[in-house]
Amino acid sequence: MFEPREVVRTWAGGSLTVCVPGASPIVATFEGDRQFITLSLSWNRWRPEVCRYSLSSFSQAEAVARTGSKEWVEGRLQLEERCQVSLGT
């Protein structure tokens, strides 16, 4: 069985802000005991007019259990649409 090592949080007040068309800015944080924030973009040749995105945060225990993450937002960008990402303290 894999035993994860302890994660030391050095930037507890950090955040990741994502701005997508037609929505207010989404600010993902390390709230509670969450240590990880992930932003995923997926684009492929089978649907080149669409790019999927998702933003979530999770703790090490949630990652090992593969359950319990906080899903901040997910959606799709169409051709010529833009998104903006910024890091905060």
DARAJO-V715135 format. One record per pair of residues at least 24 apart in sequence whose ideal C-beta (glycine too) atoms are under 8 Angstrom apart, sorted by the first residue. I is the first residue (numbers start at 1). J is the second residue. D is the distance in whole Angstrom. If there is no record, write none. Layout:
BEGIN
i = <I/I>
j = <J/J>
d = <D/D>
END
This chain:
BEGIN
i = <2/4/4/4/7/7/9/11/13/14/14/14/15/15/15/16/16/16/16/16/17/17/17/17/18/18/18/18/18/18/18/19/19/19/20/20/20/20/20/20/21/21/21/21/23/23/26/26/26/27/28/28/28/28/28/29/30/31/31/32/33/33/34/34/34/34/35/35/36/36/39/49/49/50/50/50/51/51/52/52/53/53>
j = <64/60/63/64/35/60/35/89/89/87/88/89/87/88/89/55/85/86/87/88/85/86/87/88/53/55/72/73/83/84/85/83/84/85/53/73/75/77/81/83/77/81/82/83/73/75/55/72/73/88/55/56/57/70/72/57/57/57/70/59/59/61/58/59/62/70/59/60/60/63/85/78/79/76/77/78/76/77/76/77/77/83>
d = <8/6/8/6/5/5/6/8/6/7/7/6/7/4/8/7/7/8/6/7/7/5/8/6/8/5/8/7/6/7/5/6/4/8/7/7/6/7/8/5/7/5/7/8/7/8/6/5/5/7/5/7/5/8/5/7/7/7/8/7/5/8/6/5/8/7/6/6/8/7/7/6/5/5/7/6/7/4/5/8/7/7>
END
